[in-house]
Amino acid sequence: MITPTCVDRVYLLAPALVLAATFATAFVVYSVLCVAGHAPRVVNVKHNLVFGQFFASYLVWLLRPLERLLTGRVSANAITLLSLGLCALTGLAIALGHLAGAVWLYAFAGIADVLDGRLARRSGTQTPAGALFDSVCDRWGELFVFAGYAWLLRESAWLLAVLAALGGSLMVSYTRARAEGLGIELAGGVMQRAERIVVVTGGTLIAAWFGNAMASEALAMSILGGTMLVVGVASSATALGRFVVGYRRATRSTRSLR
């Protein structure tokens, strides 16, 4: 059951306003600098289909002071473990119905997920072992989060949407990993890890707002279920799209060897 408390209101209002104002102000500053021809120089920026080069560069620029502060002081694996721990706490908060707390826990888990790879590259400690550690922790982190949603929605039909979100998310990662094991590079899709974090966080924030009134708890549960359904459908589509692309490339490779 969703727990509507005054504490949840504090979680929602104060942190939301501060964080939103920080991101919005920084985005305006970054945009003005780019338009004025003084775009900040950022390197090793990884981006995807939905969050393009511009937004990815902005996020890296925004986190750069924290990245510099942590470089040489904290290992990338430690940040990965922090992200995993925050995901576990997110799942627990969701299972207990504390939606607002889960929003901020998962948001900071996403930030830590961006930082660990950045720190590894910046400090020159990027290794296959670290990459494996990061990928495995990411999958466990998502399992923890979706387990929380499954527990909260266990008595409704929305549980099927959570299972779809979990299965689709894992298949996105598995399809890419299996293809790369065969020497086929796969990427892209509308629902990768970054998009999943944004959609889940946004949907949970909206549900948390409505969940603060007992009369609207059913609506909050529907919002959560709908969020899981969106993630499930989009993740499954991304996984299937990657499979089709990978299968075609593998078929062409086989024909060229004959």
Residue, then its C-alpha position, 0 to 999 in steps of 0.5 A: m500500500i502506498t504510504p501518504t505521509c507529510v514526509d513524502r510531501v517534503y521529498l517531493l516539493a523541496p528536492a524537486l524544486v531545487l533539483a529542477a531549478t539546478f538542471a534548468t538553470a544549468f541547461v540555459v547556461y550551457s545552451v547560451l554558451c553553445v549559441a555564443g560559440h563558446a561551447p564547453r569542451v567535453v570529451n568521451v561523451k556517449h549518447n544514444l538515440v533519444f538523448g542525443q549528443f547535445f543533451a549528453s554533452y550537457l549532462v557530462w558538463l554539469l557533472r564534470p565538477l563532481e567527476r573531477l572531485l572524485t577522480g583519484r579519490v574514489s574508484a569507479n568500482a566504488i561508484t558502481l557499488l554505490s549505484l547498486g546500493l541505491c537501486a536496492l534501496t529504491g526497490l525497498a522503498i517502492a515495495l514499502g510504498h514510499l514512492a517519493g523517496a524511491v524517485w530520488l534514490y533512483a535518480f541518484a543511482g542514475i547519476a552514479d551510473v553515469l559517473d562510474g564509467r567517466l571516472a574509469r576513463r578519466s583515471g585510466t583504470q578502464t579494464p575488461a574486469g571493470a566493464l564486466f563488474d559494471s554490467v553485472c551490477d547494472r543488471w542486478g540493480e534493475l532486478f532490485v528496482f523491478a522487484g520492488y514494483a512487482w511486490l507493490l503491484r502484486e495484487s493487481a493485473w499490473l504485475l504482468a506489466v512489471l514482468a514485461a518491463l523486467g523481461g524486456s529490459l534484460m533482453v535488451s542487454y542480453t541481445r547486445a551482449r550475445a551479439e558482441g560475443l559473436g563479434i557483432e556490434l549492436a546499439g540503439g533503440v528507444m528504451q535503453r538503460a538511460e531511458r528506462i531510468v528517466v521513464v521509471t523515475g518520471g512515472t513514479l514521481i507523478a504517482a507519488w504526487f497522487g499517492n499522497a491522497m488515499a482517495s487517489e491511491a488507485l490512480a497512483m497504482s494505475i500510473l505506476g502500472g502504466t509506466m511499467l507497461v510503457v517500459g515493457v513494450a518499448s524495451s521489448a521492441t528495442a530488444l526485438g529490433r536489436f535481434v533483427v539487426g544482429y541476425r541480419r548481420a550474422t547472416r551476411s557474415t556467414r554468407s561472406l565466408r562461404 
